[in-house]
């Protein structure tokens, strides 16, 4: 009997969340989610755009190696040729028909379809410095985007 009375007293002393407290926590979580979700979307778009730019730089660097080993090459080199000759394992999102010029500085001409959101990114005869100098953020791209040469 003593145990029964003790258990009833313990039950009365237990604390829990009231409905108001529970609703307050849910509202706070909803506010945090409303702030975080758009920020995460921007980070993803920026990362995709930076990834495509990094792919382009890798292709140009592979072309530099190719032309160093093949100084007699007369034409622009394609990404497919760089992969075929083992100068490039993968071009990422850069299409195989894209070309890099023989003249120095090397210039990439490529169009990456649906690079950011559903928009294309075009590299119009650009050098590594011009790609690195582009400060556009992927989250700000709202139409097809071109990185152009300054020459």
N, C-alpha and C positions, 0 to 999 in steps of 0.2 A: 504494500500500500504506500509505503514511504517513497518507493521508486516512481509510482504513478503520479504522486503529487509533484515530485521533483521534475519529471518529464513535462508536466503541464506548465510549470514555472519557466522551464527552458524554452518552450514553444512561445510563450508570451514575450520573452526577451529577444527573440530572433528579429533581426532587422531585415528589411527588403527594400526594393525600389518601389516608390509610388508611381502611379501612372504619369504624373506630371514630370518626375525625374526621368522616366523612360522616354517620354516625348521630347524632353529637352535634349537628351543624348542623340536621338534620331535627327532632330533639327540641326544640331551641330555637325553630325556626320554628313548630312545632305549639303550643308554649306561648304564643307571641306571638299566634297566630291565635285560640286559645281565649279570650284576654283581649280582643282587639280586636273580634271579631264581635258579642258582645252589646252592647258599647258603641256600635257603629255602629248597631245596631237601635234603641237608645234615642234616639240623635240623630235618626234618621229619624222616629220617632213624635213626639218633641217638636216637630220642624219641621212636621209635618203639622198638629198641634194649633195651633201658633202661626200657621200659614198660614190656618187656618179662622177664627181670632180676627181676623186682619188683614183677611180678606174681610168679616167682619161689621162692622168699624169703617169700611171703605170704603163699605159700603152705607149706614150711618148718616150718614156725611159727605155722600154723594150726596143723601140725603133732606134734609139741612140746606140744601143748595143749592136743591133742588126747592121746599121751602117758602118759602125766601127769595124766589125768583122767582114763586111762586104762593101768596101769602098768603091768597087766597080759597078755596084747596082745603079742602074740608070733611071729607074722610075720610082714614084712614090710607093711605099710599102703598105699593104693592107693588113688589118688585124688577123685575118685568116692566115696570111703568109707568115706572120710573126708566130702564131700558134703552131703552124705546120713545121716551121724550122726550129721550134722549141725555145724561142726567145720569150715566150709568154705562155704561162700555164693556162690562165683564164683572163678574159678581158672584162670580166664582170658584166655590166650592162652595155658596154660599148659593142655595137654590131660588127660582125666580121667583115663587112664591106667598107668599113671606115678606113680612111687612109691617113698616113703621116708623110709629110713632105721630106724629100731628100735634102733640100737646102737647110742651112743652119741659120737661125734657130728652127728646130723641127716644129711643124704646125700640124695640128690634128683637125680633121674635117669629119664630123660624125653627128648623127642625130639619134638620141636615145628616146625611144617611145615610152610614154607613161612613166617617166623618171620620178616625177613628184606629183602626187595626187593622180590626176588623169592627164597631165600635161607633158609635152615633149620638151626635152632640153637639147638644143643644138650647139655644137662646138663649131664655129665658123673660122677655120684656119687659125686656131689659137695656139699660143705657146704655153709652156708650163707657167711662166711668170704671169701671163694674162689670166690663166685659170686661177692661180693663187691670189691674184689681185682682185678677183671678183668677190665682192662682199655681200652679194644678195643672199637673203635667207630663204630657205626652201618653203618656210611657212608663209612667206609673202608672195609667192608665185601664184598668180591667178589666171594665167594663160600660158601658151607655149612660150618658152624663154630661150633666148639666144645669147651665148657668150661670144662676143665678136672680137676680131683682131683689131689692134690699134694701128696696123700698118697702112 
